[in-house]
Amino acid sequence: MKVSELGEFRLLEAIEKLVGSPGDGKALPWKQLITGIGDDAAVWRCNNPCHLATIDASVEGVHFTLECTPWEDLGWKSLAISLSDIAAMGGSPHYALISLTLPGHTEVDDVMALYRGMIEVAQRFGVAIIGGNISSAPLVMIDTVVLGHGQGETGRTLTRASAEAGDSIAVTGSLGGAAAGFATLTAGLKFKPAATASLREAFLRPKPRIAEGQFLLEKGVKTAIDISDGLVSDLGHICTRSVVGARVNVDLVPIHPAARECLGEKALHYALSGGEDYELLFTAAPSVVSTILREVSFPITIIGEIVADGKAEVALFNDRGESVKAPGSGWQHFAGSF
Amino acid sequence: MKVSELGEFRLLEAIEKLVGSPGDGKALPWKQLITGIGDDAAVWRCNNPCHLATIDASVEGVHFTLECTPWEDLGWKSLAISLSDIAAMGGSPHYALISLTLPGHTEVDDVMALYRGMIEVAQRFGVAIIGGNISSAPLVMIDTVVLGHGQGETGRTLTRASAEAGDSIAVTGSLGGAAAGFATLTAGLKFKPAATASLREAFLRPKPRIAEGQFLLEKGVKTAIDISDGLVSDLGHICTRSVVGARVNVDLVPIHPAARECLGEKALHYALSGGEDYELLFTAAPSVVSTILREVSFPITIIGEIVADGKAEVALFNDRGESVKAPGSGWQHFAGSF
């Protein structure tokens, strides 16, 4: 059945049933919810004094195509990218609002699959979907809002604006997998099935680094961003906001194993500028990073250092100390791709 | 200059400058803001324990066309409709997040005008724009998130689910002006300049009834909705959520003066099903409404009563007690217009 046959109000009822309500669950966010889906606004109680809010968009033909993206994966990813913003603040996500536009010919089953994907990632990270909006439109667009908290009594968060000269630059996990996965879906690149599956998983089901962001904040890190536009571009955002420069040794950049296996030296291009890996890029004093490296239970790699530079440039070099040209400027809307 | 020439990051810088920052203002929301536009998420402090959040979409070709809608008005309206959701809860709005999609050929000046309109309505209601997202897309879409609070120690709000048989049904202001204004813009209806201007103002610059919603809540009203889809449709939402029926005397429905002047008897159609007036429709015990009518400083009209009815039907009749057929079902996405 198409959504044009069901109509907005019955579609909303079906979504409300799928998402559930405060009575259904025992997790903390549900317990504090007073009014969820179905009223003019969501209402909840919360005594934590430090609040976080973020919104991110997934637009058909820009961020995804329906030919390449199963609806359930689309749901997962569209919410995961906003959860990743909370991770980059070292925050705890609690609630989500979803604004969805759809053409009337969309299948209701596909919309339910989309929500199943969102519910899956929401539950994984203890988040309740408490409201939203649905509208007709010529294309599918999903705006995901995530609301959460900072840490501790004072509500500390990570920011982009606190990097200092002398800081080490480090990154969680490995990079380039998402962009390589995108290439297997769109550019017809073909690899071994296991590698292809791994790369597509990286692209379609990014894992927001919530616990990792909180851990870094607890250990004294002040500066972080999640890698959505690409390593060089996102490091540039930190440099601009902090008014510092950065020097990165590209030979230290951790590359997604399947991307390296399938693409060889070209994988570095994806790791530096591909984006959408949703790993955390952070900076901190070398002593702080040393402590973290001793205690950490997830992969962290030091890739460079912050330097004094009013022009906020990101300089790349290799193991031999030679300057390396950035393979692209990272994703920027209105200005073309990476 | 087009946004494709400026690029996403410089466009964001221009918007950030226009919107301002915590240091610029002295209003309460700014004072409590820790991190605004420019980081992964907005961060603020707040000790009020009852929180509200809502999101609403404005889609080019569905909710508006650029031929008929000046950019500044588009900005005003796209944020006003989410503020109106907070009004319908009796809440206080504090912060807004804006997710905007634009084609690359959009003029930067138009985007600035859009934000000026949003800033104008935000400032009018003491709201700070603290974050958002911008993405390229084939069409203009604006998702506005408004965050706020309930009232008093316990964080009371108005809801759709608390109407009871015997309640009076009442509405603020007058109806049909917005739909008539829409008709002057799209269907070529021509009236006297003053009337046309008044109707277009009703359509393009709706005034969220924030103070009115708070007043109603303070005076003991429990049930309200804002009229976005149309009087009959929105009353239907209250009936469905509260599991009651409604009887409305159409001869009591307050009609926008310019709509009545220009459209005569046809104006009732617009008042019942046109929608987008963003007045508050509420129900309360007759004694509560009587007290309100004695004390109120804004127009309120009783138009009917809530009755016991498990089917949640909205029945219309006239002064002579004759049954009246609803002129349309109100706006529903995917199912056509009113």
Boltz contact constraints between the chains, C-beta under 6 A:
constraints:
  - contact:
      token1: [A, 3]
      token2: [B, 334]
      max_distance: 6.0
  - contact:
      token1: [A, 4]
      token2: [B, 334]
      max_distance: 6.0
  - contact:
      token1: [A, 7]
      token2: [B, 332]
      max_distance: 6.0
  - contact:
      token1: [A, 7]
      token2: [B, 334]
      max_distance: 6.0
  - contact:
      token1: [A, 7]
      token2: [B, 335]
      max_distance: 6.0
  - contact:
      token1: [A, 8]
      token2: [B, 332]
      max_distance: 6.0
  - contact:
      token1: [A, 8]
      token2: [B, 333]
      max_distance: 6.0
  - contact:
      token1: [A, 8]
      token2: [B, 334]
      max_distance: 6.0
  - contact:
      token1: [A, 39]
      token2: [B, 159]
      max_distance: 6.0
  - contact:
      token1: [A, 39]
      token2: [B, 160]
      max_distance: 6.0
  - contact:
      token1: [A, 40]
      token2: [B, 85]
      max_distance: 6.0
  - contact:
      token1: [A, 40]
      token2: [B, 88]
      max_distance: 6.0
  - contact:
      token1: [A, 40]
      token2: [B, 89]
      max_distance: 6.0
  - contact:
      token1: [A, 41]
      token2: [B, 52]
      max_distance: 6.0
  - contact:
      token1: [A, 41]
      token2: [B, 54]
      max_distance: 6.0
  - contact:
      token1: [A, 41]
      token2: [B, 85]
      max_distance: 6.0
  - contact:
      token1: [A, 41]
      token2: [B, 86]
      max_distance: 6.0
  - contact:
      token1: [A, 41]
      token2: [B, 89]
      max_distance: 6.0
  - contact:
      token1: [A, 42]
      token2: [B, 53]
      max_distance: 6.0
  - contact:
      token1: [A, 43]
      token2: [B, 52]
      max_distance: 6.0
  - contact:
      token1: [A, 43]
      token2: [B, 157]
      max_distance: 6.0
  - contact:
      token1: [A, 44]
      token2: [B, 51]
      max_distance: 6.0
  - contact:
      token1: [A, 45]
      token2: [B, 49]
      max_distance: 6.0
  - contact:
      token1: [A, 45]
      token2: [B, 50]
      max_distance: 6.0
  - contact:
      token1: [A, 46]
      token2: [B, 51]
      max_distance: 6.0
  - contact:
      token1: [A, 47]
      token2: [B, 49]
      max_distance: 6.0
  - contact:
      token1: [A, 49]
      token2: [B, 45]
      max_distance: 6.0
  - contact:
      token1: [A, 49]
      token2: [B, 47]
      max_distance: 6.0
  - contact:
      token1: [A, 50]
      token2: [B, 45]
      max_distance: 6.0
  - contact:
      token1: [A, 51]
      token2: [B, 44]
      max_distance: 6.0
  - contact:
      token1: [A, 51]
      token2: [B, 46]
      max_distance: 6.0
  - contact:
      token1: [A, 52]
      token2: [B, 41]
      max_distance: 6.0
  - contact:
      token1: [A, 52]
      token2: [B, 43]
      max_distance: 6.0
  - contact:
      token1: [A, 53]
      token2: [B, 42]
      max_distance: 6.0
  - contact:
      token1: [A, 53]
      token2: [B, 97]
      max_distance: 6.0
  - contact:
      token1: [A, 54]
      token2: [B, 41]
      max_distance: 6.0
  - contact:
      token1: [A, 55]
      token2: [B, 97]
      max_distance: 6.0
  - contact:
      token1: [A, 55]
      token2: [B, 99]
      max_distance: 6.0
  - contact:
      token1: [A, 55]
      token2: [B, 133]
      max_distance: 6.0
  - contact:
      token1: [A, 56]
      token2: [B, 133]
      max_distance: 6.0
  - contact:
      token1: [A, 57]
      token2: [B, 99]
      max_distance: 6.0
  - contact:
      token1: [A, 57]
      token2: [B, 133]
      max_distance: 6.0
  - contact:
      token1: [A, 57]
      token2: [B, 135]
      max_distance: 6.0
  - contact:
      token1: [A, 59]
      token2: [B, 101]
      max_distance: 6.0
  - contact:
      token1: [A, 59]
      token2: [B, 135]
      max_distance: 6.0
  - contact:
      token1: [A, 59]
      token2: [B, 137]
      max_distance: 6.0
  - contact:
      token1: [A, 62]
      token2: [B, 136]
      max_distance: 6.0
  - contact:
      token1: [A, 62]
      token2: [B, 137]
      max_distance: 6.0
  - contact:
      token1: [A, 85]
      token2: [B, 40]
      max_distance: 6.0
  - contact:
      token1: [A, 85]
      token2: [B, 41]
      max_distance: 6.0
  - contact:
      token1: [A, 86]
      token2: [B, 41]
      max_distance: 6.0
  - contact:
      token1: [A, 88]
      token2: [B, 40]
      max_distance: 6.0
  - contact:
      token1: [A, 89]
      token2: [B, 40]
      max_distance: 6.0
  - contact:
      token1: [A, 89]
      token2: [B, 41]
      max_distance: 6.0
  - contact:
      token1: [A, 97]
      token2: [B, 53]
      max_distance: 6.0
  - contact:
      token1: [A, 97]
      token2: [B, 55]
      max_distance: 6.0
  - contact:
      token1: [A, 99]
      token2: [B, 55]
      max_distance: 6.0
  - contact:
      token1: [A, 99]
      token2: [B, 57]
      max_distance: 6.0
  - contact:
      token1: [A, 99]
      token2: [B, 143]
      max_distance: 6.0
  - contact:
      token1: [A, 101]
      token2: [B, 59]
      max_distance: 6.0
  - contact:
      token1: [A, 104]
      token2: [B, 334]
      max_distance: 6.0
  - contact:
      token1: [A, 133]
      token2: [B, 55]
      max_distance: 6.0
  - contact:
      token1: [A, 133]
      token2: [B, 56]
      max_distance: 6.0
  - contact:
      token1: [A, 133]
      token2: [B, 57]
      max_distance: 6.0
  - contact:
      token1: [A, 135]
      token2: [B, 57]
      max_distance: 6.0
  - contact:
      token1: [A, 135]
      token2: [B, 59]
      max_distance: 6.0
  - contact:
      token1: [A, 135]
      token2: [B, 333]
      max_distance: 6.0
  - contact:
      token1: [A, 136]
      token2: [B, 62]
      max_distance: 6.0
  - contact:
      token1: [A, 136]
      token2: [B, 333]
      max_distance: 6.0
  - contact:
      token1: [A, 136]
      token2: [B, 334]
      max_distance: 6.0
  - contact:
      token1: [A, 137]
      token2: [B, 59]
      max_distance: 6.0
  - contact:
      token1: [A, 137]
      token2: [B, 62]
      max_distance: 6.0
  - contact:
      token1: [A, 143]
      token2: [B, 99]
      max_distance: 6.0
  - contact:
      token1: [A, 143]
      token2: [B, 143]
      max_distance: 6.0
  - contact:
      token1: [A, 145]
      token2: [B, 145]
      max_distance: 6.0
  - contact:
      token1: [A, 157]
      token2: [B, 43]
      max_distance: 6.0
  - contact:
      token1: [A, 159]
      token2: [B, 39]
      max_distance: 6.0
  - contact:
      token1: [A, 160]
      token2: [B, 39]
      max_distance: 6.0
  - contact:
      token1: [A, 332]
      token2: [B, 7]
      max_distance: 6.0
  - contact:
      token1: [A, 332]
      token2: [B, 8]
      max_distance: 6.0
  - contact:
      token1: [A, 333]
      token2: [B, 8]
      max_distance: 6.0
  - contact:
      token1: [A, 333]
      token2: [B, 135]
      max_distance: 6.0
  - contact:
      token1: [A, 333]
      token2: [B, 136]
      max_distance: 6.0
  - contact:
      token1: [A, 334]
      token2: [B, 3]
      max_distance: 6.0
  - contact:
      token1: [A, 334]
      token2: [B, 4]
      max_distance: 6.0
  - contact:
      token1: [A, 334]
      token2: [B, 7]
      max_distance: 6.0
  - contact:
      token1: [A, 334]
      token2: [B, 8]
      max_distance: 6.0
  - contact:
      token1: [A, 334]
      token2: [B, 104]
      max_distance: 6.0
  - contact:
      token1: [A, 334]
      token2: [B, 136]
      max_distance: 6.0
  - contact:
      token1: [A, 335]
      token2: [B, 7]
      max_distance: 6.0
